Amino acid sequence: MLRSELLAAVESVIDSQQFVLGSEVAALEREIADYSNTNFAIGCASGSDALLLALMALDLQPGDEVVTTPFSFFATGSAITRLGASPRFVDIDPQTYNIDPSQIEAAISKRTRAIMPVHLYGQCADMDAILTIAERHGLPVIEDAAQAIGAEDRGRRAGSMGRVGCFSFYPTKNLGGAGDGGMLVANDEALAERLRRLRVHGGATEYHHDEVGINSRLDAMQAAILRVKLRHLQQSNVARRRIAQGYRERLSDVSQIVLPAEDARGTHVYHQFTIRCPRRDAIRQALDREGIASAVFYPVPIHRQPAYALANRDVSLPASESAAASVLSLPIHPHVDERALDRICEVVRSHA
C-alpha cells in the first residue's frame, strides 16, 4: 500500500548521500514534536537508547534508584542498570497492566532520582496520579512510551506529560521503521540540547566534547521511511481500535477470558490486544497449529529475570507474576480483516 511512497523516500536519501542525521532526521523530529504536542524531539538509534539517554540527561549516578514497573520489555530495567543505578520495581494494576500509582510512594527512598512509568500495550499509565507523587517528592518522570505513540491521557499525548518521553520505532511498533530507531521528546530547551549532545558522544561539535555521551544517531533512511508512515499513523491507530472492538464483540461472552481494560480517561492505541486466560498455553498452541501468530508479552517479569533475580529474591509482585502466567497477545495490525477475526476467535473460543 505504501510501497511507492517508501521507495521514493529511500531513493531520495540515496540521491542525497546524507545517511546519518541530516535534513530527513531534522524534519522527522519537527513532525514528531508536533504530533506529540511537545516543543522538541531528538532522534536516536533505538528506543532502548532513548531510555538510556533520558536517564543520562537527568544525571543518574551509580547507587541511585529509579521507580519503575517489572512488567515490561527488559530495556526498561537495563537502561537504569547500565548507569550503575538500580530499578525499584513496583507492581502493576491488574486491569491495565500499567504501574499501580497507589504503590509508588512506598517504593521511594532517599536514593530515588526518577519515576519511569511504561505505557504498556498502547495505553497510558495514570499520569495525573504519578505526576502528583513525583511533584510531592521533587522527582522527574520519564515516560517509556515505546508502545504508545498516539495514545492519550486526558487529552494529552503519550510522551508529553513527563520531563522526557521515549519512543521506539522498532518495525513491529505502531509507527515502525525498517530497522531500529528511537526518539525522545521534551518541552525544556536546555534538556533537549543536552540530549542532542549526549547522542553524539557528548559533543557540541564533532571534535569538541563537553561530557561523555554515546553514539546513538538516527539514520536518515529510517527517518525518511518513518516520515511516510507517520502520515498514516492516525488512520492506522483508528484501524487498530476497530479491530480491538471486533475482538470484544466476538469474545465478550467467553467467561474464561479477561479482555483488556480500557481506561475511560484516555485513548488506547492497541499496540497489542492482550487477553488473559488460565488456558493461555493451550490457546497459543492451537493458534500455532492453525498458522496464526500470537505472543506472550511478557512471560517473565523483569524482577524474576536471571539478571535481576538475586537482587529481588525477597520481592513479591503478585499482579505482575500472575499476568506473566496468563497473558496472550492476539494478532492486531491494520490489515486484520473480519474473516481473519472470525478465524482467530473461533480457535480462541474453542480452547479457552
CORWOCOR-V816631 format. One record per helix or strand of 3 or more residues. SS is the DSSP state (A for helix, B for strand). FROM is the first residue (numbers start at 1). LEN is the number of residues. If there is no record, write none. Layout:
BEGIN
ss:SS from:FROM len:LEN
ss:SS from:FROM len:LEN
END
This chain:
BEGIN
ss:A from:3 len:14
ss:A from:22 len:15
ss:B from:40 len:5
ss:A from:47 len:11
ss:B from:65 len:5
ss:A from:75 len:7
ss:B from:86 len:5
ss:A from:101 len:7
ss:B from:112 len:5
ss:A from:120 len:3
ss:A from:127 len:11
ss:B from:140 len:5
ss:B from:164 len:5
ss:B from:182 len:5
ss:A from:189 len:10
ss:B from:203 len:3
ss:A from:220 len:11
ss:A from:233 len:19
ss:B from:273 len:4
ss:A from:280 len:10
ss:A from:302 len:3
ss:A from:306 len:4
ss:A from:318 len:7
ss:B from:327 len:4
ss:A from:338 len:14
END
